[in-house]
Amino acid sequence: MRFRSPLAALALAALLTADNSPAQQLLNRSVDVQGVTREFLVYLPASYDGITDLPVMLVFHGGGMNPTEMLQLVD
């Protein structure tokens, strides 16, 4: 599947690769966007039960930061 927008590809990948376990999780995932592998984290709160819909929040890091540092910043 090809996406015109890398953002759309990342959002879809995050939703499709989520694990349906009932405990808080931090999942490392990646997706290929126009030949470039993009890595991202999926955070699932402890309240996630795999049945109830939860909102999706996308947080982008920059300025030399990595995903783990961004997660600590926004906690």
Buried (B, 14 or more C-beta within 10 A) or exposed (E): EEBEEEEEBBBEBBEEBBEEEEEEBEBEBEBEBEEEEBEBBBBBEEEBEEEEEEEEEEEEBEEEEEBEEBBEEEE
